[in-house]
Amino acid sequence: MPDWNGIFTDFWHLSVAFLLALVIGWNREQEEHNTGIRAFPIVSMASCTFVMISTFHGDAAAQSRVLQGLVAGIGFVGGGAILKEGMTIKGTATAASVLSAAAMGASVAMDRFGMAVSLMVLNLIALRALMPIKNKLDGIPNRHSD
């Protein structure tokens, strides 16, 4: 007989990880980045799943190895979002946001929902609210103004 409570709990965790990362992915799509609405939720859900799997036996060393592997793997995935065009490097905020999506998923898996939501909100602030400041520092006119 299936453990319906466990199945519901797993689905709940994965759904929360999905929805939190979807917000960041949506932002990246609006900013016309290649990595966005599909990749961010998948990264978050996969991270959530790996961490949930690592907690089954209560082995802290095994969980530590999973987290280390997760960070290394996500670093590799995020590196693919960084592009060099002449003297300009683009995609670092997207790459950092991929890492953030993984951390959101891991936080959800560890029942740290407040941490995951805080990370999502602060990531969104960094992407949206800090863009005019970055543009000003880079000497780029604010593209959201008339």
CYANA upper distance limits for C-alpha pairs under 8 A (distance plus 0.5 A):
  3 ASP  CA      7 ILE  CA      6.73
  4 TRP  CA      8 PHE  CA      6.49
  5 ASN  CA      9 THR  CA      6.60
  6 GLY  CA     10 ASP  CA      6.58
  7 ILE  CA     11 PHE  CA      6.61
  8 PHE  CA     12 TRP  CA      6.49
  9 THR  CA     13 HIS  CA      6.76
 10 ASP  CA     14 LEU  CA      6.71
 11 PHE  CA     15 SER  CA      6.45
 12 TRP  CA     16 VAL  CA      6.70
 13 HIS  CA     17 ALA  CA      6.72
 13 HIS  CA     48 CYS  CA      7.95
 13 HIS  CA    108 VAL  CA      6.59
 13 HIS  CA    109 ALA  CA      6.76
 14 LEU  CA     18 PHE  CA      6.51
 14 LEU  CA     45 MET  CA      5.96
 14 LEU  CA     48 CYS  CA      7.12
 14 LEU  CA     49 THR  CA      7.90
 14 LEU  CA    105 GLY  CA      8.33
 15 SER  CA     19 LEU  CA      6.62
 15 SER  CA     45 MET  CA      8.37
 16 VAL  CA     20 LEU  CA      6.61
 16 VAL  CA    108 VAL  CA      7.66
 17 ALA  CA     21 ALA  CA      6.76
 17 ALA  CA     41 PRO  CA      7.46
 17 ALA  CA     44 SER  CA      6.04
 17 ALA  CA     45 MET  CA      6.04
 17 ALA  CA     48 CYS  CA      7.38
 17 ALA  CA    104 MET  CA      7.05
 17 ALA  CA    105 GLY  CA      5.45
 17 ALA  CA    108 VAL  CA      6.73
 18 PHE  CA     22 LEU  CA      6.48
 18 PHE  CA     41 PRO  CA      5.08
 18 PHE  CA     42 ILE  CA      7.60
 18 PHE  CA     44 SER  CA      6.79
 18 PHE  CA     45 MET  CA      6.33
 18 PHE  CA    105 GLY  CA      8.46
 19 LEU  CA     23 VAL  CA      7.18
 19 LEU  CA     41 PRO  CA      7.57
 20 LEU  CA     24 ILE  CA      7.79
 20 LEU  CA     41 PRO  CA      8.16
 20 LEU  CA    104 MET  CA      7.95
 20 LEU  CA    116 ALA  CA      8.14
 20 LEU  CA    117 VAL  CA      7.43
 20 LEU  CA    120 MET  CA      6.78
 21 ALA  CA     25 GLY  CA      6.64
 21 ALA  CA     40 PHE  CA      5.91
 21 ALA  CA     41 PRO  CA      5.32
 21 ALA  CA     44 SER  CA      6.71
 21 ALA  CA    101 ALA  CA      6.09
 21 ALA  CA    104 MET  CA      7.89
 21 ALA  CA    120 MET  CA      7.72
 22 LEU  CA     26 TRP  CA      6.39
 22 LEU  CA     37 ILE  CA      6.48
 22 LEU  CA     38 ARG  CA      8.30
 22 LEU  CA     40 PHE  CA      6.86
 22 LEU  CA     41 PRO  CA      5.86
 23 VAL  CA     27 ASN  CA      6.95
 23 VAL  CA    120 MET  CA      8.21
 23 VAL  CA    124 LEU  CA      8.48
 24 ILE  CA     28 ARG  CA      6.90
 24 ILE  CA     36 GLY  CA      8.09
 24 ILE  CA     37 ILE  CA      8.25
 24 ILE  CA     40 PHE  CA      7.59
 24 ILE  CA     97 SER  CA      8.03
 24 ILE  CA    101 ALA  CA      8.41
 24 ILE  CA    120 MET  CA      7.61
 24 ILE  CA    123 ASN  CA      8.03
 24 ILE  CA    124 LEU  CA      6.88
 25 GLY  CA     29 GLU  CA      6.74
 25 GLY  CA     35 THR  CA      7.93
 25 GLY  CA     36 GLY  CA      4.61
 25 GLY  CA     37 ILE  CA      4.58
 25 GLY  CA     38 ARG  CA      7.52
 25 GLY  CA     39 ALA  CA      7.72
 25 GLY  CA     40 PHE  CA      5.76
 25 GLY  CA     41 PRO  CA      7.71
 26 TRP  CA     30 GLN  CA      6.73
 26 TRP  CA     36 GLY  CA      6.78
 26 TRP  CA     37 ILE  CA      5.62
 27 ASN  CA     31 GLU  CA      6.79
 27 ASN  CA     36 GLY  CA      8.04
 27 ASN  CA    124 LEU  CA      8.20
 27 ASN  CA    127 LEU  CA      8.44
 28 ARG  CA     32 GLU  CA      6.81
 28 ARG  CA     33 HIS  CA      5.94
 28 ARG  CA     34 ASN  CA      8.38
 28 ARG  CA     35 THR  CA      7.36
 28 ARG  CA     36 GLY  CA      5.60
 28 ARG  CA     37 ILE  CA      7.81
 28 ARG  CA     94 THR  CA      7.76
 29 GLU  CA     33 HIS  CA      6.11
 29 GLU  CA     34 ASN  CA      7.82
 29 GLU  CA     35 THR  CA      7.90
 29 GLU  CA     36 GLY  CA      5.63
 29 GLU  CA     37 ILE  CA      6.72
 33 HIS  CA     94 THR  CA      8.34
 34 ASN  CA     81 ALA  CA      8.31
 35 THR  CA     39 ALA  CA      6.55
 35 THR  CA     40 PHE  CA      7.93
 35 THR  CA     81 ALA  CA      7.50
 35 THR  CA     94 THR  CA      7.71
 36 GLY  CA     40 PHE  CA      6.38
 37 ILE  CA     41 PRO  CA      7.56
 38 ARG  CA     42 ILE  CA      6.98
 39 ALA  CA     43 VAL  CA      6.61
 40 PHE  CA     44 SER  CA      6.72
 40 PHE  CA     98 VAL  CA      6.84
 40 PHE  CA    101 ALA  CA      6.64
 41 PRO  CA     45 MET  CA      6.53
 41 PRO  CA    101 ALA  CA      7.92
 42 ILE  CA     46 ALA  CA      6.48
 43 VAL  CA     47 SER  CA      6.59
 43 VAL  CA     98 VAL  CA      7.72
 43 VAL  CA    101 ALA  CA      6.91
 43 VAL  CA    102 ALA  CA      6.24
 43 VAL  CA    105 GLY  CA      8.24
 44 SER  CA     48 CYS  CA      6.61
 44 SER  CA    101 ALA  CA      5.52
 44 SER  CA    102 ALA  CA      5.21
 44 SER  CA    103 ALA  CA      7.90
 44 SER  CA    104 MET  CA      6.80
 44 SER  CA    105 GLY  CA      4.80
 44 SER  CA    106 ALA  CA      7.98
 45 MET  CA     49 THR  CA      6.59
 45 MET  CA    102 ALA  CA      8.45
 45 MET  CA    105 GLY  CA      6.29
 46 ALA  CA     50 PHE  CA      6.69
 46 ALA  CA    102 ALA  CA      8.38
 46 ALA  CA    105 GLY  CA      7.94
 47 SER  CA     51 VAL  CA      6.74
 47 SER  CA     70 LEU  CA      7.48
 47 SER  CA    102 ALA  CA      5.85
 47 SER  CA    103 ALA  CA      7.98
 47 SER  CA    105 GLY  CA      5.68
 47 SER  CA    106 ALA  CA      5.97
 48 CYS  CA     52 MET  CA      6.61
 48 CYS  CA    102 ALA  CA      8.12
 48 CYS  CA    104 MET  CA      8.45
 48 CYS  CA    105 GLY  CA      4.74
 48 CYS  CA    106 ALA  CA      5.21
 48 CYS  CA    107 SER  CA      8.00
 48 CYS  CA    108 VAL  CA      6.99
 48 CYS  CA    109 ALA  CA      5.43
 49 THR  CA     53 ILE  CA      6.56
 49 THR  CA    105 GLY  CA      8.47
 49 THR  CA    109 ALA  CA      7.67
 50 PHE  CA     54 SER  CA      6.70
 50 PHE  CA     66 VAL  CA      7.57
 51 VAL  CA     55 THR  CA      6.95
 51 VAL  CA     63 GLN  CA      7.58
 51 VAL  CA     66 VAL  CA      7.42
 51 VAL  CA     67 LEU  CA      7.65
 51 VAL  CA    106 ALA  CA      6.37
 51 VAL  CA    109 ALA  CA      6.49
 51 VAL  CA    110 MET  CA      7.98
 52 MET  CA     56 PHE  CA      7.47
 52 MET  CA    109 ALA  CA      5.92
 52 MET  CA    110 MET  CA      7.88
 54 SER  CA     58 GLY  CA      8.23
 54 SER  CA     59 ASP  CA      8.29
 54 SER  CA     62 ALA  CA      7.04
 54 SER  CA     63 GLN  CA      5.56
 54 SER  CA     66 VAL  CA      7.17
 55 THR  CA     59 ASP  CA      7.53
 55 THR  CA     63 GLN  CA      6.91
 58 GLY  CA     63 GLN  CA      8.46
 59 ASP  CA     63 GLN  CA      6.82
 60 ALA  CA     64 SER  CA      6.56
 61 ALA  CA     65 ARG  CA      6.82
 62 ALA  CA     66 VAL  CA      6.79
 63 GLN  CA     67 LEU  CA      6.75
 64 SER  CA     68 GLN  CA      6.65
 65 ARG  CA     69 GLY  CA      6.59
 66 VAL  CA     70 LEU  CA      6.49
 67 LEU  CA     71 VAL  CA      6.69
 68 GLN  CA     72 ALA  CA      6.77
 69 GLY  CA     73 GLY  CA      6.46
 70 LEU  CA     74 ILE  CA      6.49
 70 LEU  CA    102 ALA  CA      8.46
 71 VAL  CA     75 GLY  CA      6.53
 71 VAL  CA     99 LEU  CA      8.01
 72 ALA  CA     76 PHE  CA      6.97
 73 GLY  CA     77 VAL  CA      6.90
 74 ILE  CA     78 GLY  CA      6.41
 74 ILE  CA     98 VAL  CA      7.68
 74 ILE  CA     99 LEU  CA      6.54
 74 ILE  CA    102 ALA  CA      7.72
 75 GLY  CA     79 GLY  CA      6.52
 75 GLY  CA     95 ALA  CA      8.43
 75 GLY  CA     99 LEU  CA      7.38
 76 PHE  CA     80 GLY  CA      7.28
 77 VAL  CA     81 ALA  CA      7.80
 77 VAL  CA     95 ALA  CA      8.34
 77 VAL  CA     98 VAL  CA      8.38
 78 GLY  CA     82 ILE  CA      7.67
 78 GLY  CA     94 THR  CA      7.97
 78 GLY  CA     95 ALA  CA      4.66
 78 GLY  CA     96 ALA  CA      7.41
 78 GLY  CA     98 VAL  CA      6.39
 78 GLY  CA     99 LEU  CA      7.39
 79 GLY  CA     95 ALA  CA      6.82
 80 GLY  CA     95 ALA  CA      8.26
 81 ALA  CA     91 GLY  CA      5.91
 81 ALA  CA     92 THR  CA      7.76
 81 ALA  CA     94 THR  CA      7.09
 81 ALA  CA     95 ALA  CA      6.07
 82 ILE  CA     89 ILE  CA      7.47
 82 ILE  CA     90 LYS  CA      6.17
 82 ILE  CA     91 GLY  CA      4.82
 82 ILE  CA     92 THR  CA      6.12
 82 ILE  CA     94 THR  CA      8.34
 82 ILE  CA     95 ALA  CA      7.11
 83 LEU  CA     89 ILE  CA      6.23
 83 LEU  CA     90 LYS  CA      5.69
 83 LEU  CA     91 GLY  CA      6.62
 84 LYS  CA     88 THR  CA      6.27
 84 LYS  CA     89 ILE  CA      4.93
 84 LYS  CA     90 LYS  CA      6.74
 85 GLU  CA     89 ILE  CA      6.64
 85 GLU  CA     90 LYS  CA      7.99
 91 GLY  CA     95 ALA  CA      6.57
 92 THR  CA     96 ALA  CA      6.57
 93 ALA  CA     97 SER  CA      6.53
 93 ALA  CA    127 LEU  CA      7.92
 94 THR  CA     98 VAL  CA      6.74
 95 ALA  CA     99 LEU  CA      7.10
 96 ALA  CA    100 SER  CA      6.73
 97 SER  CA    101 ALA  CA      6.56
 97 SER  CA    123 ASN  CA      7.54
 98 VAL  CA    102 ALA  CA      6.89
 99 LEU  CA    103 ALA  CA      6.80
100 SER  CA    104 MET  CA      6.64
100 SER  CA    119 LEU  CA      7.73
100 SER  CA    120 MET  CA      8.33
100 SER  CA    123 ASN  CA      7.96
101 ALA  CA    105 GLY  CA      6.81
101 ALA  CA    120 MET  CA      8.37
102 ALA  CA    106 ALA  CA      6.72
103 ALA  CA    107 SER  CA      6.49
103 ALA  CA    116 ALA  CA      8.01
104 MET  CA    108 VAL  CA      6.71
104 MET  CA    115 MET  CA      8.13
104 MET  CA    116 ALA  CA      5.11
104 MET  CA    117 VAL  CA      8.13
104 MET  CA    119 LEU  CA      7.22
104 MET  CA    120 MET  CA      7.72
105 GLY  CA    109 ALA  CA      6.76
105 GLY  CA    116 ALA  CA      7.87
106 ALA  CA    110 MET  CA      6.89
107 SER  CA    111 ASP  CA      6.88
107 SER  CA    112 ARG  CA      5.50
107 SER  CA    113 PHE  CA      7.03
107 SER  CA    115 MET  CA      6.99
107 SER  CA    116 ALA  CA      6.01
108 VAL  CA    112 ARG  CA      5.91
108 VAL  CA    113 PHE  CA      5.81
108 VAL  CA    116 ALA  CA      6.67
112 ARG  CA    116 ALA  CA      6.91
113 PHE  CA    117 VAL  CA      6.59
114 GLY  CA    118 SER  CA      6.47
115 MET  CA    119 LEU  CA      6.54
116 ALA  CA    120 MET  CA      6.74
117 VAL  CA    121 VAL  CA      6.70
118 SER  CA    122 LEU  CA      6.53
119 LEU  CA    123 ASN  CA      6.35
120 MET  CA    124 LEU  CA      6.63
121 VAL  CA    125 ILE  CA      6.72
122 LEU  CA    126 ALA  CA      6.64
123 ASN  CA    127 LEU  CA      6.75
124 LEU  CA    128 ARG  CA      6.42
124 LEU  CA    129 ALA  CA      8.30
125 ILE  CA    129 ALA  CA      5.53
125 ILE  CA    130 LEU  CA      7.24
126 ALA  CA    130 LEU  CA      5.77
126 ALA  CA    131 MET  CA      8.01
127 LEU  CA    131 MET  CA      6.71
129 ALA  CA    133 ILE  CA      8.43
130 LEU  CA    134 LYS  CA      6.73
131 MET  CA    135 ASN  CA      6.56
132 PRO  CA    136 LYS  CA      6.60
132 PRO  CA    142 ASN  CA      6.35
133 ILE  CA    137 LEU  CA      6.71
134 LYS  CA    138 ASP  CA      6.58
135 ASN  CA    139 GLY  CA      6.45
135 ASN  CA    140 ILE  CA      5.24
135 ASN  CA    141 PRO  CA      6.98
135 ASN  CA    142 ASN  CA      6.88
136 LYS  CA    140 ILE  CA      6.24
136 LYS  CA    141 PRO  CA      7.23
136 LYS  CA    142 ASN  CA      7.82
